[in-house]
């Protein structure tokens, strides 16, 4: 880099985007402690190990983008639904009904396929999964959503739902 260094560039990036992922690739660790000031994700020494860099980028992508939307085929359409809009999912026959804040969508397939790898969608019953961020109240038998929907929670899944809800509350 000509007239600026990576740390100065990282500070400028932070002025415009507080959520951007920053990975330093450097020949010196002199500025490593300053990396905390710009919330750097990682430091790699030159020459970088390509496998490590690829893993870091893939993990970041999955955490920030891929896991934040449901992508599925509905009829002849491919739909992308932000998980934040999902209240719960229910298996109805051979389809999954996706109940949104405003409306519903259908997916032909298995509930487990749809929620796989989606950290905020958790199985709460044989036929139901709930968006943990949509839960306002949890009883021993039901999850009550902010929109007042009542989603059944079975004894099999109650501990998983409780733990996920506590984790979500701690992370806020």
KOLMAR-992401 format. One record per residue (C-alpha): residue number from 1; residue in three letters; y, z, x. Coordinates in nm, 3 decimals, decimal comma. Each point is the difference from the previous one (the first is absolute). Layout:
BEGIN
NUM_Ala_Y_Z_X
...
END
This chain:
BEGIN
1_Unk_0,000_0,000_0,000
2_Unk_0,335_-0,099_0,140
3_Unk_0,291_0,233_-0,080
4_Unk_-0,169_0,255_-0,223
5_Unk_-0,313_0,208_0,034
6_Unk_-0,275_0,063_-0,251
7_Unk_0,128_0,344_-0,092
8_Unk_0,346_-0,135_-0,089
9_Unk_-0,162_-0,275_-0,205
10_Unk_-0,220_0,256_-0,178
11_Unk_0,310_0,206_-0,089
12_Unk_0,166_-0,310_-0,147
13_Unk_-0,314_-0,080_-0,199
14_Unk_0,003_0,355_-0,140
15_Unk_0,358_-0,048_-0,121
16_Unk_-0,123_-0,280_-0,227
17_Unk_-0,359_0,098_-0,075
18_Unk_-0,122_0,358_0,013
19_Unk_-0,357_-0,102_-0,085
20_Unk_-0,065_-0,277_0,253
21_Unk_-0,290_0,056_0,235
22_Unk_0,103_0,012_0,365
23_Unk_-0,256_-0,037_0,278
24_Unk_0,137_0,008_0,354
25_Unk_-0,171_-0,219_0,260
26_Unk_0,133_0,121_0,331
27_Unk_-0,063_0,023_0,371
28_Unk_0,156_0,348_0,014
29_Unk_-0,035_0,312_-0,209
30_Unk_0,351_0,117_0,096
31_Unk_0,125_-0,030_-0,360
32_Unk_-0,316_0,127_-0,170
33_Unk_0,156_0,327_-0,120
34_Unk_0,296_-0,189_-0,145
35_Unk_-0,251_-0,191_-0,209
36_Unk_-0,014_0,300_-0,232
37_Unk_0,369_-0,057_-0,081
38_Unk_-0,076_-0,350_-0,132
39_Unk_-0,338_0,093_-0,149
40_Unk_-0,199_-0,233_0,223
41_Unk_-0,358_-0,039_-0,115
42_Unk_-0,154_-0,055_0,339
43_Unk_0,057_-0,075_0,368
44_Unk_-0,216_-0,255_0,179
45_Unk_0,014_-0,060_0,373
46_Unk_0,039_-0,356_0,129
47_Unk_-0,210_-0,204_-0,007
48_Unk_-0,098_0,121_-0,349
49_Unk_-0,361_0,017_-0,106
50_Unk_-0,014_-0,271_-0,267
51_Unk_-0,273_0,177_-0,198
52_Unk_0,208_0,318_-0,017
53_Unk_0,313_-0,191_-0,102
54_Unk_-0,193_-0,190_-0,267
55_Unk_-0,149_0,325_-0,133
56_Unk_0,345_0,164_-0,016
57_Unk_0,152_-0,295_-0,186
58_Unk_-0,294_-0,031_-0,240
59_Unk_0,002_0,371_-0,079
60_Unk_0,375_-0,005_-0,059
61_Unk_-0,030_-0,300_-0,230
62_Unk_-0,279_0,160_-0,203
63_Unk_0,185_0,329_-0,036
64_Unk_0,338_-0,148_-0,087
65_Unk_-0,073_-0,311_-0,197
66_Unk_-0,358_-0,076_-0,089
67_Unk_-0,081_0,342_-0,142
68_Unk_0,319_0,010_-0,208
69_Unk_-0,096_-0,284_-0,236
70_Unk_-0,296_-0,095_-0,210
71_Unk_-0,085_-0,366_0,045
72_Unk_-0,255_-0,147_-0,239
73_Unk_-0,086_-0,302_-0,205
74_Unk_0,058_0,015_-0,375
75_Unk_-0,113_-0,318_-0,172
76_Unk_0,151_-0,285_0,199
77_Unk_0,280_0,216_0,145
78_Unk_0,014_0,206_0,316
79_Unk_0,196_0,316_-0,074
80_Unk_0,174_0,238_0,240
81_Unk_0,084_0,334_-0,156
82_Unk_0,179_0,275_0,193
83_Unk_-0,216_0,313_-0,011
84_Unk_0,309_0,202_-0,091
85_Unk_-0,009_-0,181_-0,340
86_Unk_-0,363_0,098_-0,067
87_Unk_-0,065_0,309_-0,214
88_Unk_-0,379_-0,021_-0,023
89_Unk_-0,295_-0,239_-0,013
90_Unk_-0,283_0,006_-0,252
91_Unk_-0,331_-0,183_-0,005
92_Unk_-0,046_-0,164_-0,339
93_Unk_-0,325_-0,195_-0,020
94_Unk_-0,007_-0,236_0,298
95_Unk_0,375_0,008_0,052
96_Unk_0,249_0,243_0,144
97_Unk_0,309_0,068_-0,206
98_Unk_0,296_0,077_0,225
99_Unk_0,250_0,214_-0,191
100_Unk_0,350_-0,043_0,141
101_Unk_0,327_0,181_-0,064
102_Unk_0,089_-0,294_-0,225
103_Unk_-0,306_-0,183_-0,128
104_Unk_-0,357_-0,077_0,096
105_Unk_-0,196_-0,252_0,207
106_Unk_-0,371_-0,079_0,015
107_Unk_-0,227_-0,057_0,297
108_Unk_-0,350_-0,143_-0,028
109_Unk_-0,198_0,206_0,246
110_Unk_-0,083_0,349_0,114
111_Unk_0,239_0,293_0,006
112_Unk_-0,126_0,099_0,345
113_Unk_0,090_-0,346_0,140
114_Unk_0,353_0,023_-0,136
115_Unk_0,082_0,347_0,135
116_Unk_-0,179_-0,032_0,334
117_Unk_0,240_0,077_0,285
118_Unk_0,287_0,095_-0,233
119_Unk_0,095_0,351_0,103
120_Unk_0,192_0,097_-0,317
121_Unk_-0,265_-0,126_-0,241
122_Unk_-0,278_0,253_-0,035
123_Unk_-0,312_0,006_-0,210
124_Unk_0,022_0,279_-0,257
125_Unk_-0,287_-0,092_-0,231
126_Unk_-0,291_-0,243_-0,012
127_Unk_0,219_-0,247_-0,192
128_Unk_0,350_0,103_0,116
129_Unk_0,222_0,006_0,306
130_Unk_0,351_0,140_0,005
131_Unk_0,310_-0,059_0,210
132_Unk_0,048_0,341_0,158
133_Unk_0,379_-0,059_0,003
134_Unk_-0,001_-0,044_-0,379
135_Unk_-0,149_0,345_-0,070
136_Unk_0,240_0,253_-0,149
137_Unk_-0,262_0,265_-0,082
138_Unk_-0,365_0,057_0,081
139_Unk_-0,229_0,213_-0,216
140_Unk_-0,371_0,066_0,047
141_Unk_-0,085_-0,300_-0,219
142_Unk_0,301_-0,233_0,000
143_Unk_0,278_-0,150_0,207
144_Unk_0,322_-0,032_-0,199
145_Unk_0,225_-0,278_0,124
146_Unk_0,379_-0,005_-0,004
147_Unk_-0,018_-0,251_-0,287
148_Unk_-0,209_0,260_-0,194
149_Unk_-0,328_-0,196_0,035
150_Unk_-0,302_0,231_0,011
151_Unk_-0,266_-0,115_0,248
152_Unk_-0,339_0,176_0,001
153_Unk_-0,108_0,174_0,319
154_Unk_-0,369_0,081_0,033
155_Unk_-0,146_0,303_0,177
156_Unk_-0,144_-0,238_0,260
157_Unk_0,346_-0,116_0,111
158_Unk_0,229_0,298_-0,075
159_Unk_0,002_0,136_0,357
160_Unk_0,083_-0,344_0,146
161_Unk_0,287_-0,041_-0,246
162_Unk_0,131_0,352_0,070
163_Unk_-0,005_-0,061_0,377
164_Unk_0,170_-0,340_-0,034
165_Unk_0,269_0,148_-0,226
166_Unk_0,065_0,287_0,241
167_Unk_0,021_-0,243_0,292
168_Unk_0,243_-0,220_-0,192
169_Unk_0,217_0,302_-0,088
170_Unk_0,004_0,112_0,367
171_Unk_0,096_-0,350_0,117
172_Unk_0,305_-0,018_-0,231
END
